[in-house]
Amino acid sequence: MNNEKLFVEISPAEIGNAPRLISEDWMLITVKDASKVSGANAMTASWGFMGYIWKKNVATVFIRPERYTYALAEAEDRFSLAFFGSKHRDFMKLCGVKSGRDMDKIAECGFHTVELDGVPVIAEAELALVCRKIYIDDVKAENFLDSAPLSYYERDGLHRMYVLEIEKVYAKEGGEYHN
C-alpha cells in the first residue's frame, strides 16, 4: 500500500468533536508488535480525551496493566490512535474483547498496517493520530474525590494514564473526517 495516497496530513484543529470521537466512535490504540504478522497490536478504547497542555496538542489514553497492549505501550515511545467513524464497528468490538496474546487482531479482520512517520497505523482508519508519550501516571484509588468512578474497577486493576503529544494527524482523503 502506498502510504502517501492513503492519508493526507491535517491540522489537530481540524479533528472536530473529540469527546464524540472517543466515547461514541471509539478509537484503536495501535502499537508495534513484532510477534504479529501485521506488525502491530490494536486495542479498542472509549476512555480518553484530547486537548492542549504544555504548549502541545495532546491526547490522553488509559490502559490497564492486565491488557496485552500495556507491555507494548510501555516498551514504545510512539504509537497511533485510529478512528473509523461509523465504519467497521465489528472490528472495533473484536479489538475490545479479544486479546492480542491469543491472536493477531488486525490480520484476523483482514486489515492492514502502514507505517507513517515510523509508527504503525491501520490503513482502513478514517483518521489517525501519530503520537509520542510525554507523561505517564497511574490512576490511584486514594485520589478519587468522588468514589462513584471506582465502580469501574471492581474486577480489574486501575489504569495507567498516558499523555501523548499529537505529532501528526492524518485523515483519509475524502473520508468522514476530511473536509
C-alpha positions in Angstrom: 0.0 0.0 0.0 1.2 3.5 -0.8 1.1 5.4 2.4 1.3 8.8 0.6 -2.1 8.1 -1.2 -4.0 6.7 1.8 -3.9 9.7 4.1 -3.5 13.5 3.9 -2.0 15.4 6.8 -4.4 17.8 8.6 -4.1 20.2 11.5 -5.0 19.0 15.0 -7.6 21.9 15.0 -9.4 20.0 12.2 -10.1 16.9 14.3 -13.5 18.1 15.3 -15.6 16.8 18.2 -13.0 14.8 20.3 -15.4 13.7 23.0 -17.7 12.1 20.4 -14.8 10.5 18.6 -13.6 8.8 21.7 -16.8 8.0 23.6 -19.1 7.2 20.7 -16.9 6.3 17.7 -14.2 4.7 19.9 -10.5 4.6 19.0 -7.9 1.9 18.5 -4.6 2.3 20.3 -2.1 0.8 17.8 1.3 -0.2 19.0 4.2 -2.0 17.3 4.2 -5.8 17.9 7.0 -7.7 16.1 5.3 -11.0 17.1 2.3 -10.3 14.8 2.1 -10.8 11.0 0.5 -7.3 10.8 3.5 -5.9 12.8 1.2 -4.3 15.4 -1.5 -4.8 18.0 -4.7 -2.8 18.3 -6.8 -2.2 21.4 -10.2 -0.5 21.5 -10.5 2.4 23.9 -13.6 4.5 24.7 -12.0 6.5 27.5 -9.6 9.4 26.9 -9.5 13.0 25.8 -7.8 15.5 23.6 -6.7 18.9 24.4 -3.8 21.4 24.8 -1.2 21.4 27.7 2.4 22.3 28.0 2.2 24.2 24.7 1.4 20.9 22.9 -1.7 19.3 21.3 -2.2 16.1 23.3 -4.4 13.0 23.6 -4.7 11.1 26.8 -5.4 7.3 26.8 -5.8 4.8 29.6 -4.6 1.2 29.6 -5.0 -1.3 32.3 -1.8 -3.3 33.3 -3.7 -6.6 32.7 -4.1 -5.8 29.0 -1.7 -7.2 26.4 -1.3 -3.7 24.9 0.1 -2.4 28.2 3.5 -4.0 27.9 3.7 -2.9 24.3 2.8 0.7 25.1 5.4 0.6 27.9 8.1 -0.5 25.5 7.4 2.0 22.8 7.7 5.8 22.8 5.4 6.3 19.9 2.1 4.8 18.8 -1.0 5.7 16.9 -4.7 6.3 17.6 -7.1 5.3 14.9 -10.7 6.3 14.3 -13.1 4.6 11.9 -16.2 6.8 12.2 -19.3 4.7 11.5 -17.4 2.1 9.7 -16.0 -1.3 11.0 -17.9 -1.4 14.3 -17.5 -5.2 14.4 -13.7 -4.8 14.1 -13.8 -2.3 16.9 -15.7 -4.7 19.1 -13.3 -7.6 18.3 -10.3 -5.5 19.3 -12.1 -4.6 22.6 -12.9 -8.2 23.7 -10.2 -10.4 22.2 -6.6 -10.3 23.4 -3.5 -9.8 21.3 -2.0 -12.6 23.5 -4.2 -15.0 21.6 -4.4 -13.6 18.0 -3.3 -11.0 15.5 -6.5 -9.0 15.7 -5.5 -6.7 12.8 -4.9 -9.7 10.5 -7.9 -11.6 11.8 -10.2 -8.7 10.5 -8.4 -8.6 7.1 -7.0 -5.2 7.9 -3.5 -3.9 7.1 -1.0 -1.6 8.7 1.1 1.1 7.1 3.9 2.9 8.6 3.5 6.7 8.9 6.5 8.6 10.5 7.8 5.3 11.8 4.6 4.3 13.6 2.1 1.6 12.6 -1.3 2.9 11.5 -4.3 0.8 10.5 -4.7 1.6 6.8 -8.5 1.2 6.9 -8.8 4.0 9.5 -10.6 7.3 8.6 -8.4 9.3 11.0 -5.0 8.5 12.5 -3.0 10.4 15.2 0.7 9.7 15.4 1.6 10.3 19.0 4.6 10.3 21.3 4.4 9.6 25.1 5.3 12.7 27.2 3.8 11.8 30.6 2.6 8.7 32.4 0.9 8.2 35.7 -1.1 5.5 37.4 -4.7 6.2 38.4 -4.8 5.9 42.2 -7.9 5.0 44.2 -7.0 7.4 47.0 -7.0 10.3 44.6 -10.7 10.0 43.8 -12.8 12.8 45.3 -16.0 11.1 44.1 -16.0 7.3 44.8 -18.6 6.5 42.0 -15.9 6.0 39.3 -14.3 3.4 41.4 -17.1 1.0 40.5 -15.4 0.6 37.1 -12.5 -1.1 38.9 -14.3 -3.8 40.9 -12.8 -6.7 39.0 -9.6 -5.3 37.3 -6.7 -3.1 38.2 -6.6 0.7 37.8 -5.4 2.2 34.5 -2.1 3.8 33.6 -2.7 7.2 32.0 -0.6 8.2 29.0 -0.4 11.8 27.9 0.6 11.7 24.3 1.9 14.6 22.2 0.0 14.6 18.9 2.8 14.8 16.4 0.8 14.5 13.2 -2.8 14.0 12.3 -3.8 12.1 9.1 -7.2 11.8 7.5 -8.4 9.6 4.7 -8.7 11.8 1.7 -12.4 12.3 1.0 -13.3 10.3 4.2 -15.6 11.0 7.1 -13.1 13.2 8.9 -11.6 15.1 5.9 -13.4 18.2 4.7 
